[in-house]
Amino acid sequence: MILRAFVVISCLTLAPLGNALAQGEDQTVYNVILKNRIEARGDQITLGDVFENAGSASDVVIASAPEPGQSLSLDPIYVKNQARHNNLFWSNPTDLLRITVERPSRTISANDITTLISESLYMETGDVYEVSLSNRTLTLHAPLDSSASASLSDLSHDPYSGLLRATLTAYPGGPEVQVSGRAFATTQVPVLQRSLSRGDIISAGDIDWVSMRVDRLPSNAIRTAEALIGRQAQRVLREGAPLREFDIAAPTAIKRGETIPIMYQAGALVLIAQARALQDGVAGERIRFVNLQSNRTIEALVTGPGRAEVGPSTYAQGRTL
C-alpha cells in the first residue's frame, strides 16, 4: 500500500513537468540579460523594463511601479519565474538578493512651489509676495509623461502674520500634499547705487530699485524716484538701503557766510544791496542776512543759488534794507 501511494504521488508530481517539457519542444526559450539600471516609465513594471532583448514579452506586466521619484525591490526568484512563464531564461548569474526598480520623475522644487503660491496670491490681491516654505527642501515628483503643471487648492493666507497653508497636487490624479509657510507683500523702492556723503546731490543715475517687504519698510520711507532726484544728502547714505524723509533735503542754495546781492523790487523800482548770509538756506526758504552797507539784520527769500530778494512782506515785519 505504501509503495502504491508513492508511485501515485510521483506520477502526479512528474506529470506537469512532463507536460512542460513536451510544450517546451514546440516553444523557443530566449536567454535574457538583466538591465544594469532598471527604470519603470509608467505605472507598471514590465519584463521589457527589467531585461534586455525581452522581445515579444517586453510588454508583459509583472508588478505595479513605485510612485514617481521612488523605488522598490523585487524578489529575483519571482522575476525569474515570471520570465520563465514567458519563455525567457535568466539564471541570476551574480546571485542577486534583490532587484531594485526606480521610477524617474519630473521634479517640482521648493522654488517652483513658492512661485506657484506667489502667483496665486498676486492673482487674488494684485500684490507681489515674498513666500517662504516651512520645509525649504520640499521636492515633489511627477511622472515624466505628465504635461500638466502642479496645481494649488485650498490656499489660506493671513496678511497680518503672513501664515499660509495650501494643498498641492504635483500632477493630475497625484496625491495631495499639505504645505505651510509665510508670505509677505513686497513693493519696489528706490535706493542708492553708491554711498553718498553729506551734502551730495542725488541724481537719476544714483538710483536703483529693489524689492522689499512692506512690513519691514519704515513709515517715512521714500517710495518714488521723484522725491530723491535733486535732493541733498543730510548725512552719509549707504547704498542699497531704503531712504527716509529726514535723510534728504532740498539742496543748499546759499551757504552761511556767503556774500550775495539781495534784490528789492516793487513795480519799476529795483534796489540791490550786498549782504552776508547768517545761515544756510534752500530755495523757497526765508533766512537771515546782514546788510553790509547798513549793518542791519534782514530776512530775505532764497530764490536760487546765490540769489535772494526782499519785498513788501519783509517790510510788513519791520525789517528794511
Steps between C-alpha positions, in 0.01 A plus 500: 500500500782739585683424176182552297436838661859609425458409135176697471650808665808474278287481191295798604815696572676412177201547273511884487873491444451256213235723350729799535781316330265391225387857453859620506568295190269730306612831661826689477655614827705822479789590726461851640733737685399709800534874434767686695253774595137403516245778456124483473372765261134451582269382777601135449823302481541284193746232396635747246579739786700229676675308222696575189364337179171389660350490153126435469476466879618860557149627577414225749418663837659342807436762774372848576756777469601719797387861529694749281840568652481186719640146471407148607664157518391182323585145604741352240327160527165662421651682201670183380168308512315777318764488228478122474121509463555720195773283342786715626794352687702693757740312724577780749872438448610747770257361763320829555297516819272775372427690181454875541256676269500880484241730353645819350302817548461865416592688817317796648733692731424718801575801278239382248248466782567849642464645149165324460377637834621856432330497159176385659518776764576758230193393302292531817635828643701674226805514731835330453585268790819361647421136586702261717407140580532335839672212320758679286626174346158372394509327161202341327512250215278459194507236225722583204207477263281742697481829317274687742670710768442480872170639625410684817180482701365608839749787534451697821711801595501738798634838375588612855707204620590384150408140581381292207374147441423332170430168337720410205471232233815432298307354203137420411389202707808519722490497880415821683782660697447751781745793504541788745716809531480878497430761233552876526406771252793681337546825313768664284686781675777732373845459656845636424741317271792652689559651841473880523661746738319774684425786261511288182221557250304194386468456125289259293812291432547442874166319534430127482188302587466204737211289622437519875240365738239763577491406870874573530490847343505803733180703494694801368686305231532676163327300226539712185807602302356849453528558874875430483628657180659840562489460877802531728628235741463615860742234625707212360260280303580133438440330169210254479325624815148652494503875553284694743364850472747647749797351308468762227412864455484763231856592392664796669471801268680743730760403759559672831760776466443533127468857366236551234299785343150531644240660274199707595240556227172689519355578161766678297713567808796264542756528781800271554715473812785268596428276798666212687298188584472414870378147431470242226193534282317302232285632219162613628625552857530831687834544680685780681766724343711797610478802267866594454413868438260561792628216721140410568365144526234431241297203385492411131347227286751267333404476133789284373873445529657830608171689466256649750244779506291708734167669444194653664447196717844554649419865575178393669715323757686827575821407324664719233811498293 
